[in-house]
Amino acid sequence: MADVKMGEVETFAFQAEINQLLSLIINTFYSNKEIFLRELISNASDALDKIRFESLTNKSKLDAQPELFIRLVPDKTNNTLSIIDSGVGMTKADLVNNLGTIARSGTKEFMEALQAGADVSMIGQFGVGFYSAYLVAERVVVTTKHNDDEQYVWESQAGGSFTVTRDVNGEQLGRGTKITLFLKEDQLEYLEERKIKDLVKKHSERVFIMDNCEELIPEYLGFIKGVVDSDDLPLNISREMLQQNKILKVIRKNLVKKCIEMFSEIAENKEDYQKFYDAFSKNLKLVTGEYGWTANMERIMKAQALRDSSMSSYMSSKKTMEINPDNGIIEELRKRAEADKNDKSVKDLVLLLFETALLTSGFSLDDPNTFAARIHRMLKLGLSIDEDEAAGDDTDMPALEEDGAEESKMEEVD
């Protein structure tokens, strides 16, 4: 940089909100510093899209640099990482406005929204991802050339001001932008080629947000597994969390619609539907009322030492057990019950189904030992072990409950 002759240096002061924003980004928003590269590559990609769009109506826009590219250049000698693109570039006015003026960068609007009580994560809607460069850099230099202006250099150490200089004899870009990050001493890992390749591979093609989004699909379609790939998902600044808005509701509505259409299509072929039914149907479900405690809340309240018993009995409403009569397990149990109404093994299996439904629905068992004893009996039955032969080893196993005990456990189930 010392050998490069520069034009007159102009210094511009950041307003106070910029420094506050940088502090917030570094200390609050980004949980992972590596996302700076994702933000800068995203900006470079946007610049390429703009020049490509302009060239559709005026091919001469590409004359200065016909090749469209994004390049990452690590320099271990000077501890710098450069992100170079041949996009649309910026004029001097763009540099001052986009990287310094509050109203254009969205910082002022964000600060006003924050003071009005908006969620901090809403910063993702204000387009200030460029400043994430200061997560890893102590100084940032932006060299840029627009078709309609000369080449300029923007520079700042995030110390309250930035400079803009006309680049007279520096390396000419032709068109585009070069962002040079002077890395902090503890961030030199981003100069390693393998590290850079891994980050680009991770973030350039797709941005993984989360592996379970309850807002996108209702609970009754919980057995559906898939990937939602959309350019319209609203993200916070770290792109690690979805923000609530109308787009999510539209996506959810369309997902439900497509699922139902798929079910109807499968149902047209009995063989395919039978395979689908066998794979995803359940023999029974256990649910609670809409206004009662959920399974998780019920567990929490049971753990309270000073809980209100009367409130517990009111809010812990009766469970509703929904039985699927077409399921093979239910059909076989029905046949055995009709053959012998006093068959205690059938009653034991029914209770086992009920307790299994409790567990899968998130509830806790009042007597886990009895449940474990039933499981052991089922194991012995499956292994063809005679109860009499194993009696010596099962002295501590509870006996099969009497009818009265069974009825008391099921009496709160509709």
C-alpha positions as CSV (number, residue, x, y, z in Angstrom):
1,M,0.0,0.0,0.0
2,A,2.9,2.4,0.6
3,D,3.9,2.4,-3.1
4,V,0.5,3.3,-4.3
5,K,-0.1,6.9,-5.1
6,M,-3.5,8.1,-3.9
7,G,-5.6,11.1,-4.5
8,E,-6.8,13.5,-1.9
9,V,-8.0,11.8,1.3
10,E,-11.5,12.7,2.5
11,T,-12.4,11.8,6.1
12,F,-16.1,11.2,7.1
13,A,-17.3,10.7,10.6
14,F,-19.5,7.8,11.5
15,Q,-22.4,8.9,13.6
16,A,-22.8,7.4,17.1
17,E,-25.3,4.8,16.0
18,I,-22.7,3.1,13.7
19,N,-20.4,2.5,16.6
20,Q,-23.3,1.2,18.7
21,L,-24.2,-1.1,15.8
22,L,-20.7,-2.5,15.5
23,S,-20.6,-3.2,19.2
24,L,-24.0,-4.9,19.1
25,I,-23.0,-7.1,16.1
26,I,-19.7,-8.2,17.6
27,N,-21.0,-8.8,21.1
28,T,-24.6,-9.8,20.7
29,F,-25.9,-10.9,17.3
30,Y,-23.3,-13.2,15.8
31,S,-22.9,-16.4,17.7
32,N,-20.3,-17.6,15.1
33,K,-17.6,-15.3,13.7
34,E,-17.2,-17.4,10.6
35,I,-20.4,-16.0,9.1
36,F,-18.5,-12.8,8.1
37,L,-17.4,-14.7,5.0
38,R,-21.0,-15.7,4.2
39,E,-22.2,-12.1,4.4
40,L,-19.4,-10.7,2.2
41,I,-19.8,-13.5,-0.4
42,S,-23.5,-12.8,-0.4
43,N,-22.9,-9.1,-1.0
44,A,-20.5,-10.0,-3.9
45,S,-23.1,-12.3,-5.4
46,D,-25.7,-9.5,-5.3
47,A,-23.3,-7.2,-7.1
48,L,-22.8,-9.8,-9.8
49,D,-26.6,-10.2,-10.2
50,K,-26.9,-6.4,-10.6
51,I,-24.3,-6.1,-13.4
52,R,-25.7,-9.2,-15.1
53,F,-29.2,-7.6,-15.0
54,E,-27.9,-4.3,-16.5
55,S,-26.0,-6.2,-19.2
56,L,-29.3,-7.7,-20.5
57,T,-30.3,-4.3,-22.0
58,N,-26.8,-3.0,-22.5
59,K,-24.0,-5.5,-23.2
60,S,-21.4,-2.8,-23.1
61,K,-21.7,-2.8,-19.3
62,L,-19.5,-5.9,-19.3
63,D,-16.7,-4.4,-21.6
64,A,-14.5,-3.3,-18.7
65,Q,-14.5,-6.8,-17.2
66,P,-16.3,-9.5,-19.3
67,E,-15.7,-12.3,-16.8
68,L,-18.0,-12.5,-13.8
69,F,-16.3,-14.0,-10.7
70,I,-15.8,-14.0,-7.0
71,R,-12.3,-14.7,-5.7
72,L,-10.9,-15.2,-2.2
73,V,-7.2,-14.3,-1.8
74,P,-5.5,-15.1,1.5
75,D,-2.1,-13.4,2.2
76,K,-0.3,-14.9,5.1
77,T,2.6,-12.4,4.7
78,N,0.4,-9.4,5.5
79,N,-2.3,-11.3,7.4
80,T,-5.0,-10.2,5.0
81,L,-8.0,-11.9,3.4
82,S,-9.4,-10.3,0.2
83,I,-12.8,-10.9,-1.3
84,I,-12.8,-9.7,-5.0
85,D,-15.8,-9.6,-7.3
86,S,-16.4,-8.3,-10.8
87,G,-19.9,-7.1,-9.9
88,V,-21.5,-3.7,-10.5
89,G,-19.0,-1.9,-8.2
90,M,-19.7,1.4,-6.3
91,T,-19.3,5.1,-7.1
92,K,-17.9,7.5,-4.6
93,A,-21.4,8.5,-3.6
94,D,-22.3,4.8,-3.1
95,L,-19.3,4.3,-0.8
96,V,-20.3,7.3,1.4
97,N,-24.0,6.5,1.4
98,N,-23.9,2.7,1.7
99,L,-21.0,2.3,4.1
100,G,-21.3,5.4,6.1
101,T,-24.6,7.3,5.9
102,I,-27.1,6.0,8.5
103,A,-30.3,6.5,6.6
104,R,-29.0,4.5,3.6
105,S,-27.5,1.6,5.5
106,G,-30.6,1.0,7.6
107,T,-28.8,1.6,10.9
108,K,-31.0,4.5,12.0
109,E,-34.2,2.6,11.2
110,F,-32.9,-0.3,13.2
111,M,-32.0,1.8,16.2
112,E,-35.4,3.4,16.2
113,A,-37.1,0.1,16.0
114,L,-35.0,-1.2,18.8
115,Q,-35.9,1.8,21.0
116,A,-39.6,1.1,20.2
117,G,-39.3,-2.4,21.6
118,A,-38.7,-4.4,18.5
119,D,-36.9,-7.8,18.8
120,V,-33.2,-7.4,18.4
121,S,-33.2,-10.2,15.9
122,M,-35.1,-8.0,13.4
123,I,-31.8,-6.3,12.5
124,G,-31.6,-8.9,9.6
125,Q,-34.2,-6.8,7.7
126,F,-31.9,-3.7,7.6
127,G,-29.1,-4.8,5.4
128,V,-26.0,-4.3,7.6
129,G,-24.2,-7.6,7.0
130,F,-21.1,-5.8,5.7
131,Y,-20.2,-4.7,9.2
132,S,-19.8,-8.4,10.2
133,A,-16.3,-8.0,8.7
134,Y,-15.2,-6.4,12.0
135,L,-15.8,-9.7,13.8
136,V,-12.4,-10.9,12.5
137,A,-10.7,-7.7,11.1
138,E,-9.2,-4.8,12.9
139,R,-9.1,-2.7,9.7
140,V,-11.2,-3.0,6.5
141,V,-10.2,-1.5,3.1
142,V,-12.8,-1.5,0.2
143,T,-11.5,-0.8,-3.3
144,T,-14.2,-0.4,-5.9
145,K,-14.7,0.7,-9.5
146,H,-18.1,1.5,-11.1
147,N,-18.6,1.9,-14.8
148,D,-19.8,5.5,-14.2
149,D,-17.1,6.7,-11.9
150,E,-13.4,6.4,-11.1
151,Q,-11.8,3.9,-8.8
152,Y,-12.0,4.8,-5.1
153,V,-10.8,3.3,-1.8
154,W,-12.9,3.2,1.4
155,E,-11.0,2.5,4.7
156,S,-11.9,2.3,8.4
157,Q,-10.8,0.8,11.6
158,A,-14.3,1.1,13.2
159,G,-13.0,3.9,15.3
160,G,-15.7,6.5,14.6
161,S,-14.6,7.6,11.1
162,F,-13.8,6.4,7.6
163,T,-11.8,7.8,4.7
164,V,-12.6,7.8,1.0
165,T,-9.7,8.3,-1.5
166,R,-9.5,8.4,-5.3
167,D,-7.2,5.5,-6.3
168,V,-4.9,7.1,-8.9
169,N,-2.2,4.4,-9.5
170,G,-3.4,1.4,-7.5
171,E,-4.2,-2.0,-9.0
172,Q,-7.0,-1.3,-11.4
173,L,-10.1,-3.5,-11.1
174,G,-11.7,-2.6,-14.4
175,R,-15.1,-3.0,-12.6
176,G,-16.1,-4.5,-9.3
177,T,-15.1,-4.5,-5.6
178,K,-12.2,-5.7,-3.6
179,I,-12.7,-6.0,0.2
180,T,-9.4,-6.4,2.1
181,L,-9.6,-7.6,5.7
182,F,-6.6,-7.0,8.0
183,L,-7.2,-9.9,10.4
184,K,-6.9,-9.7,14.1
185,E,-4.1,-11.8,15.6
186,D,-6.5,-14.4,17.0
187,Q,-8.3,-14.8,13.7
188,L,-5.5,-15.9,11.4
189,E,-7.1,-19.3,10.9
190,Y,-9.2,-17.7,8.1
191,L,-6.0,-17.6,6.0
192,E,-5.8,-21.3,5.8
193,E,-6.9,-22.7,2.4
194,R,-8.7,-25.7,3.9
195,K,-10.7,-23.5,6.3
196,I,-11.8,-21.1,3.6
197,K,-12.8,-24.0,1.3
198,D,-14.9,-25.6,4.1
199,L,-16.7,-22.3,4.8
200,V,-17.4,-21.6,1.2
201,K,-18.7,-25.1,0.7
202,K,-20.9,-24.7,3.8
203,H,-22.4,-21.3,3.0
204,S,-22.2,-20.6,-0.7
205,E,-24.7,-23.1,-2.1
206,R,-27.3,-23.3,0.7
207,V,-27.7,-21.8,4.1
208,F,-28.8,-24.4,6.6
209,I,-31.1,-22.8,9.2
210,M,-32.5,-25.5,11.4
211,D,-33.5,-29.2,11.4
212,N,-36.9,-28.8,13.0
213,C,-39.2,-25.9,12.4
214,E,-42.6,-26.3,14.2
215,E,-44.0,-23.2,12.4
216,L,-43.8,-24.8,9.0
217,I,-45.9,-28.0,9.5
218,P,-48.7,-28.8,11.9
219,E,-48.4,-31.5,14.6
220,Y,-50.7,-33.9,12.9
221,L,-48.3,-34.1,10.0
222,G,-45.3,-34.7,12.2
223,F,-44.5,-37.9,10.5
224,I,-43.7,-36.1,7.3
225,K,-39.9,-35.6,6.8
226,G,-38.5,-33.2,4.2
227,V,-36.5,-30.1,3.3
228,V,-37.9,-26.7,2.7
229,D,-35.7,-24.8,0.2
230,S,-36.8,-21.2,-0.3
231,D,-35.3,-17.9,-1.1
232,D,-38.0,-16.1,0.8
233,L,-37.4,-17.4,4.3
234,P,-37.0,-14.4,6.7
235,L,-33.8,-14.7,8.7
236,N,-32.2,-12.7,11.5
237,I,-28.7,-11.2,10.9
238,S,-26.9,-14.4,11.8
239,R,-29.1,-16.4,9.5
240,E,-29.5,-18.9,12.2
241,M,-33.2,-18.3,13.1
242,L,-36.4,-17.7,11.2
243,Q,-38.4,-14.6,11.9
244,Q,-42.2,-14.7,12.1
245,N,-44.0,-13.1,9.2
246,K,-46.7,-13.8,6.6
247,I,-44.4,-15.8,4.4
248,L,-44.1,-18.6,7.0
249,K,-47.9,-18.9,7.1
250,V,-48.1,-19.1,3.3
251,I,-45.4,-21.8,3.2
252,R,-47.2,-23.7,5.9
253,K,-50.5,-23.5,4.1
254,N,-49.0,-24.7,0.9
255,L,-47.1,-27.6,2.6
256,V,-50.3,-28.8,4.2
257,K,-52.1,-28.5,0.8
258,K,-49.4,-30.5,-1.0
259,C,-49.3,-33.2,1.7
260,I,-53.1,-33.7,1.4
261,E,-52.9,-33.8,-2.4
262,M,-50.1,-36.4,-2.1
263,F,-52.2,-38.6,0.3
264,S,-55.1,-38.4,-2.2
265,E,-52.8,-39.4,-5.0
266,I,-51.5,-42.4,-3.0
267,A,-55.0,-43.5,-2.1
268,E,-55.8,-44.0,-5.8
269,N,-53.6,-47.1,-5.8
270,K,-54.7,-49.5,-3.0
271,E,-51.3,-51.3,-3.0
272,D,-49.4,-48.1,-2.6
273,Y,-51.8,-46.8,0.0
274,Q,-51.5,-50.0,2.0
275,K,-47.7,-49.6,2.1
276,F,-48.1,-46.0,3.2
277,Y,-50.7,-47.0,5.9
278,D,-48.5,-49.8,7.2
279,A,-45.5,-47.4,7.5
280,F,-47.2,-44.5,9.2
281,S,-50.4,-45.5,10.8
282,K,-50.5,-45.8,14.6
283,N,-52.6,-48.3,16.6
284,L,-53.7,-45.6,19.1
285,K,-53.1,-42.1,20.3
286,L,-53.4,-40.5,23.7
287,V,-54.4,-36.8,23.8
288,T,-55.6,-34.2,26.3
289,G,-58.1,-31.4,26.0
290,E,-57.1,-28.2,24.2
291,Y,-57.3,-26.1,27.4
292,G,-55.7,-28.6,29.8
293,W,-52.1,-29.1,30.7
294,T,-49.7,-30.4,28.1
295,A,-47.6,-33.5,28.9
296,N,-44.6,-31.3,29.6
297,M,-46.6,-29.0,31.9
298,E,-48.0,-31.9,33.7
299,R,-44.5,-33.3,34.4
300,I,-43.4,-29.8,35.7
301,M,-46.4,-29.4,38.0
302,K,-45.9,-32.9,39.4
303,A,-42.4,-32.0,40.4
304,Q,-43.5,-29.0,42.4
305,A,-43.2,-29.6,46.2
306,L,-45.9,-27.1,47.1
307,R,-48.3,-27.9,44.2
308,D,-52.0,-27.3,44.5
309,S,-53.7,-30.7,44.4
310,S,-57.1,-29.2,43.5
311,M,-55.6,-27.3,40.6
312,S,-53.8,-30.4,39.4
313,S,-56.9,-32.4,39.3
314,Y,-58.7,-29.7,37.4
315,M,-56.0,-28.9,34.9
316,S,-54.7,-32.4,34.4
317,S,-57.8,-33.3,32.5
318,K,-58.9,-36.7,31.4
319,K,-57.0,-38.2,28.5
320,T,-58.6,-39.4,25.4
321,M,-57.3,-42.6,23.9
322,E,-58.0,-42.9,20.2
323,I,-57.9,-46.4,18.9
324,N,-57.3,-47.3,15.3
325,P,-59.6,-50.3,14.7
326,D,-57.9,-51.3,11.4
327,N,-54.5,-51.7,12.9
328,G,-53.2,-55.3,13.0
329,I,-52.4,-55.1,16.8
330,I,-55.9,-53.9,17.7
331,E,-57.6,-56.5,15.4
332,E,-55.6,-59.4,17.0
333,L,-56.4,-58.1,20.5
334,R,-60.1,-57.9,19.7
335,K,-60.1,-61.5,18.3
336,R,-58.4,-62.8,21.4
337,A,-60.7,-60.9,23.7
338,E,-63.8,-62.3,21.9
339,A,-62.4,-65.8,22.2
340,D,-61.7,-65.5,25.9
341,K,-63.0,-62.5,27.9
342,N,-61.0,-63.6,30.9
343,D,-57.7,-63.9,29.2
344,K,-55.4,-61.9,31.5
345,S,-52.6,-61.7,28.9
346,V,-54.9,-59.7,26.7
347,K,-55.6,-57.3,29.5
348,D,-51.9,-57.1,30.2
349,L,-51.2,-56.2,26.6
350,V,-54.0,-53.5,26.6
351,L,-52.4,-51.9,29.6
352,L,-49.0,-52.1,28.0
353,L,-50.4,-50.3,24.9
354,F,-51.9,-47.6,27.2
355,E,-48.7,-47.0,29.1
356,T,-46.7,-47.0,25.8
357,A,-49.2,-44.3,24.5
358,L,-48.5,-42.3,27.7
359,L,-44.8,-42.4,27.1
360,T,-44.9,-41.6,23.3
361,S,-47.3,-38.7,24.1
362,G,-44.8,-37.2,26.6
363,F,-46.5,-38.2,29.8
364,S,-44.8,-39.9,32.8
365,L,-45.8,-43.3,34.3
366,D,-47.1,-43.5,37.8
367,D,-45.5,-46.9,38.3
368,P,-42.6,-47.5,36.0
369,N,-41.7,-50.8,37.7
370,T,-45.0,-52.4,36.7
371,F,-44.5,-51.2,33.1
372,A,-41.0,-52.8,33.1
373,A,-42.4,-56.0,34.5
374,R,-44.8,-56.2,31.5
375,I,-42.0,-55.6,29.1
376,H,-40.0,-58.5,30.8
377,R,-43.0,-60.8,30.4
378,M,-43.3,-59.9,26.7
379,L,-39.6,-60.7,26.3
380,K,-40.0,-64.1,27.9
381,L,-43.0,-64.8,25.7
382,G,-41.0,-63.8,22.6
383,L,-38.1,-66.0,23.7
384,S,-40.4,-68.9,24.6
385,I,-39.3,-68.9,28.3
386,D,-41.6,-70.8,30.6
387,E,-42.8,-68.6,33.5
388,D,-42.4,-71.6,35.9
389,E,-38.8,-72.1,34.8
390,A,-37.9,-68.5,35.4
391,A,-39.8,-68.2,38.6
392,G,-36.6,-68.4,40.7
393,D,-35.2,-65.4,38.9
394,D,-38.4,-63.3,39.0
395,T,-39.2,-63.3,42.7
396,D,-39.2,-59.5,42.7
397,M,-41.4,-59.1,39.6
398,P,-44.9,-57.9,40.4
399,A,-47.7,-60.2,39.5
400,L,-50.3,-59.5,36.9
401,E,-52.7,-56.9,38.3
402,E,-56.2,-57.9,39.3
403,D,-59.2,-56.6,37.4
404,G,-59.9,-53.9,40.0
405,A,-56.4,-52.4,39.8
406,E,-56.5,-52.4,36.0
407,E,-59.8,-50.6,36.0
408,S,-58.6,-47.9,38.4
409,K,-55.6,-47.1,36.1
410,M,-57.8,-46.8,33.1
411,E,-60.8,-45.0,34.6
412,E,-59.5,-41.5,33.7
413,V,-59.3,-42.5,30.0
414,D,-62.2,-41.8,27.7
